[in-house]
């Protein structure tokens, strides 16, 4: 027996007009996958494929245009971007906790608290007053801009600028200016979708168009070296040069729902405003108006019934009255909209109740399951955001500050090697639990069974454990100075002594 892909198949000259379905007729079942069959029910289903960059070259500008329109004009599109900003960036942005260490005799490595405090203080000052090249935005604003552009356009672009108090700033660039039509070979590589590669497939520069009178198609083309650009997008395919809008899988369904709702509203409004119709007897002369003047002094002979206010019926002679009674909104309207929104939410990667603000019929278990799944998605996006934006910006800023001596401990600049100060913990926002009491008891049980540490639980809540411990210590010192007895730790000898009293 030969290998199955070398097996010879007898060829026939004619193709039958009717092709039996191999899944309903076992006598004609053939080897292979159903998904590659093409019959009259599957006509139009693509059976060829191309590179992702080819698809983006043909469709990225249209996709981005429709995605932007959805965010501008569609409440669900606006809701999606607002959710991404709220849950990935949060009200205070991604928190950076410097974790540089030094060697202490007899102890080993310990946190270099003075250096860490100096770095965090300087970075906070940069983020509040000096991060934006145009001087308009704070560091949190730039984070929100980056993540909203990623959700809406599929990518964000920032140019590194070297100046200002700390020697480093950021300039936001509209991704539309990154020339998707710039595709050509070069001496040492190629340009795809405005991104230039060398012979090894590494990005060496980006090609933009100058904005001319708010028009993006007329300006001249220019290049910026890749080392001066931060270009962030989620890569879902090998050899992908540009990002696709995160809403791309839901755009068509969203448009259908929008047009359906528009038609339903028009139908409901028109029938609600029309009390009835007046029908002329057969062969009667059509009504052309009742003459006279209407408001404004114009002749009313050209005014027809449908131009009067809602609910108005005007006497026009010997006419038959026909009542109009519409059943819109139809009883299936709500279920149809809900089913469509569930599909849209699936394409966006979030739960239906979060997108639609629909908490009807949910209980603690169901909403917890949905919330936890959404939060895992947001945590994944936070990790991606840190890798492609937060960490590169912080490390570039720290490098320039270290070289220029802008971070000081007292009057002394940082003196050790730069790599000693690069270690940091990036903490994204965290969320309050659906039922704090149940989750608090679960955390206590995990601590008692040594399955979690207190520090881990603090990090899961978005807090810095070291800051919390120091704040508790400071609080207890103040309480002792004022003669207030600190609350003893549960299970401690102090608590037992108080219980005995």
N, C-alpha and C positions, 0 to 999 in steps of 0.2 A: 504494500500500500504506500503510495507516494504522499509527500507532504501536501496538506489540503490546499495551500495557495498555488501549488504547481499542477493541481488537478485540471485536466482538460475539460472544457465545456463545449458541447456541440453548439455551433452558431446557426441561427435561423435568419433567413432573409427578411421575413415579414414580421411586423410587430402586431400582436392582437389588439383589436379595438377595445376590448374589455380586459382589464387586469384584475384577477381575483385578489382579494385581500388575504395574504398569507396568515393573518392572525385569526381569521374566522374560518378558513378552509385549510385544514391540516394537510390535505393532499398537495397543495401548492406552496406549502411553507418552504422558504428558502433560507439558506444560511446568511448570517450577517445581522445588522442592526436595523430595527424598524425605522430609526431616525434618519437613515439615508435613503429610504424609499421615497419615491415621488409619484403620487397618483393624483387624481383629479381633486381630492380633498386637501392635498398639500401643495398645490400649485402656488408658486411665489415664495416658497420657503427656500432660503439661501442654501446652496450646497457647495459654495466656494468660499475661501477665506483669504484674507490679506493681512498685512502687518497692521498693528494698531496705529502706527504713525500715518499709514495711508488713509485709514478711516478718519483720523483726526484732521488730516489735511483737507479732506472733503467736507467734513461736517462740524469741526470745532467751532467755527465762527457762528454758525446757525444755532448750535447747541447752547453756546454761551449767550447769544442774544435772547433765546427763548427762556433760558434759565434766569437771566436778569429781569426779563419781563414778568416771570412768575414771582420773583421776589418783590418787584415793585407793585404789582397789581393783584396778586393772588394771596388771600389771607393765609392759606396753608403753606405757601412758599415762604412768606414772611415769618410765619410761626416756626418753620423748620430752621431758618438761619438764626432766629432769636434763641431757639433751644440750643443750637450748637455753641453760640457765643456764651450763653449762660452756664452750660454744663462743662465745656472744655476749658474756657478761660475763667469764667466766674467773675464775681464782683471785684476781686482784688488781684486777678491775674495769677499766673503760675509763680509760686513763691520759691525763691532761691536761697538755700541755707548753706553758707560756706562751711566746708568741713576740713579745712587745712589742719594738719597735725604737726607736732614737733616732738623731739625726743626729750624726755625728762629723766634725769638720773634716778635710778632706783624704782622707777615706775614704768618706764618704756614710753611708747607713743601715747600722747594725750592730745586732745583738741587744743589748737592754738587760739584760745578765746579772744585775746586782744586783736590778733590779725583777722579773725573771722568777723568780729564786730566792725572793724575798720572797713573791710571789704563790703559788708552788707550796708553800712551807712553810706559809703560812697556810691554804691550801685543804686540805692534808694534816691539819692540826690540826682544822679544821672537820669533815672527813670522819671522823676517828677519834673525836671526843668531843662534837661540838655540832650535828650535822646533823639528828638525829631529834628531833621535837617531844616525843615521849614518852621520849626518852633511852635507848631500848633497842637501837637498831641503829646500825651504822656506815654509811658511804657505800656500801661494797661490798654490805652487806646490803640496803640500799634498792634498789640496782641489781638484785640477784638477785630481790627481791620484785617489782619492776616488770616484769621480763621474764617471770617465771613467771606472773604474773597475765595478761600479754598472751597467752601461749601457752594458758593454761587458760581464761580468761574472754574473751579477744579484746581486752581493753583494760585499762588501769591508770589510777588516779585518785589524785592527790596534791593536798593543799591547802597553799598557801604560808602559812607562819606567820612573823611578824615579831617576833623577840626573840632572846634568847640572846646569847652572847659576840660573835657577828659580825652580829647583827641579822636573820638569815634562817635558817629551819628548814623541814623538810618533815614533813607528817602524811599517812600512808597512809590511804586510804578504800576500803572494800570496794565494788567496782563494782556489787554487788547493791543498794546503797543509792541509787545513781543511778536515780531512779524511771522505769522504762521505760513505766509506764502513764500518765505525765503527758503528755497530748496535748490541746492546746486552743489556740485562737487568742488572741492578745493585741492590745492597742490598736495596737502598732507592729510586729507580726510574728506569730510562732507558737511554740509549744512542741512539740517532737517527741521522744519517748522520753526526756523529762527534760532536754532541751537546748533552751534558749530562743534564738531568732534574732530579729534586727531585720528591718526591711523590706528591707534589702540582703542578707539571708542570712548576716550575720555573727553569731557566737555572742556573746551578751551575758551570760548567766548559766546556772548549772546548778541543777537542782532535785533535792534529796535528801530521803530520809526518815530521821527519827531512829530509832536503834536502841533498842528497848524490850524489856528482858529477853531479849536475844539474838534477838528476833523482828524481822524486817525489814518486815512488812506492817502493823504497828499504829501505828508512830510518826507524828508530825505531819510535814507537808511544809514544807521551808524552802529558800531560794535562796541561792546564793553567786555573787558577781560572777565573770565568766569570767577576769578578770585575776588572780584569786587561786587559780585551779585549773589544774593540769596534767593534761590528759586525752589519753592517747596510745593510738592504735589504727592499724592499717594500713587505709587507705581503698582498697577495691577497686572501688567503684562511685561514680558521681557522686552528690553530694548525700547522702552517707551520714553519719548522726549518731552511730552507735555501732559498736563492733567486734564481729565474730563470732568465736567460739572457733576457734583455728587447727586444731583437730581435727574441725571440723564435717563434713568430707567423709569422714572415716574412722570416725565414731561407729557407724553402722549395721553396717558390716562388722566392726568390733571386737566389737560385741555378739553378732553371729552366731558369730564365732570363739569367744568366751567361752562361749556356750551349747553349742557343739559340743564343746569341750574338757571342759566339765562332764559332758555326756552320755557322752563316751568314758571319762572317769575313773570315773563311776558304773558303767558297764557293766563295765569292767575290774575294778573292786574287787568288784562283786557276784559276778561269775563266778569270780574268783580265790578268794573266800571260800567259795564253794559247791562242795563236792566232788562232790555228786550229789543226786539226787532219789529219793524212795521213793514208788512208785506203788501204790495199792490195787487189788486185783482188782475187776472190774466187779461192781457191786451190793453191794460190801462196805460196812460201816458206816464212815463217815469217822472218822479218828483225832481224838480230843478231848483227849488228854493221858494221862499214865501215873499220875496221882495222886501222893500223897506230898507231902513238903515240900521246898522248895528253899532256897537261902541266903536268910536274912532271915526265915524262918519262914512264908512265904506258900505257898499251895496251888499245886502245879505242874500241876494239871489244866487250867489256863488257858494253859500255856506251849506254844507250837507249835515246830516244828522250826526255823523261820527266826529264832527268838529266841536260839538257842544260839551259842556262839563260832564264829569262822571255822574251817572244816575239820572240824566236829563232825558225826558221823552217829550217831543214837541208835536203838537197837533198839526197834522198835514192832510186832513181830509178823510176820505173813505178808505181807510187802511186796516189790514188785519194785524193784530198784535200777537207776536210770538215770544213767549218767555224764554230767557237764556239762563240756564242753571248748570254751571260747570262743577265738576267733581275735583278740580285742582285746588290745592295740592293733592295729588292722588295718594291713596293709601299705601302704595308701593314706593312712594318718593323717598321716605326716610330710610327704608331698608336698602334701596338702590344706592343712595348716597353713602351709606355706611359701608356697603360692600366695596364701593369704589375707593373710599378712603382707606380701607384696610389694605387694598392693593397698593395704593400710593405710599402708605406708611412702610410696607414691606420693601418697596423699591428704595426708600430713603434710609432703611436700616434702623427704624425706630418703631416703638409700639403704637398701635392705633389710638389708644386712649390718650397718649401724650400728644400726638399730633392734632387730634380732633377735640381735645379738652372734654372728652366724654367719659365720665366716671359712673354712668348709670349701670347699676347691676353689679358693680365690683365689690369684693370683700377684701379683708386683710390679706388672705393667702394669694388671691389672684393679682391684686395690685402690687403686692410685694414681689411676686414672680416677674411681672412686667417691668417694675421699677429696677429690680436687680439686673435684668437682662439689658435694659437701656444703659444702666450705669457701667456695665462691663464694656459696652460699645464706647461710651464716653471716655473710660479709662484708656482704652486702646488708642483713641484719637489723641488723648493727652500725651501718651508716650510718644506717638508719632510727632506731635507738635513740639515736644521737648527736643527730640532728636534732630529735627530739620530746621528749627527756628530758635528756640529758647537757649539751648546749650551753645550753638555756634555764636550767637550774639553775645552771650555772657563771656565766653572764652576770648572772643576777639576784643571786647571791651576791656577785660582784665589784662590782656597782653599789652594794649596800648597804655593803660594806666600804669602798669608795672614799669614799662620802658621809660615813661615820662615822670615817674615818681609822684603820681597824683594821689596815691593811697598812702596815708601816713598813720603810724601809731604814735600819738603825741606829735613830735616834730620829726620823727624818723620815718623814712619811706620803707616799704617792704624790702627786706635785705636778703632773703633766701632765694633759691632758684625759683623760676616762674612755675615749674611743674608742681612745686610744693603747695602752691595756692590754688591750683586748678580744681581740686576735688570739691564737689558740691553736691547737695541733695536737692532735687527739683520736685517740689510738692504741688501737684495740681489740686484744684478745689475738691472738697468732699461734701457729702450731703447728710442732712439729718435723716434719721430712720423713720420709717412709716409708723412704727410703734416703739418709741424710745424706751419704755419700761421693759418690754420683752427683749429688745436687743441689748439693753444694759445688763439684764440678768444673764443673757447668753455670754456677754463679754466677761462678766464676773466669774461665771462657771469656767470659761476658757482660761482665765488667769489662775483660778484655784487648781485646775488640773494641769497647769503649766503647758497649755497648748498655745498660748499667746502671751506676749509680754505687754506691760502697760505702754511701753514706747510704741509698739506696733499698733495698738489700738488708737493711740494719739495720732500717729501718722495716718491711719485710716480715716480719722476725723478731720485731717487737714492741718493738724497742729505740729509744732516743732517740739519734741519731747524735752530737749535741753532748755528751751525757753520756758516751758511749763514748769519744770523742776526749779529753775532759778526764780520764777515768779512766786511759786509756793514758798520757797525758802525766804524770799524777801517779805512776803506777806506774814509769815510766822514771826520773823524778827520784829516787824512793826507791831504786831499784836502783843508780843512780850514787852516791848518798850512802853506800850500803853496800858499794860496790866490786864490785857484780855487773854484768857486762857485759850490756847490753840486747840482745835478739835483733834483729839488723838486718832491715830490710824486705827481702823477697825481690826480688832483682834490683838492689838498691842497691849503690853503690860499697863500702860497708862489708862487705856480704856477699861481694862479689868479692874484697876484700882478705883476708877470712878464708879463702876457698877457696884463694887463692894460698899462704897460710901452710901 
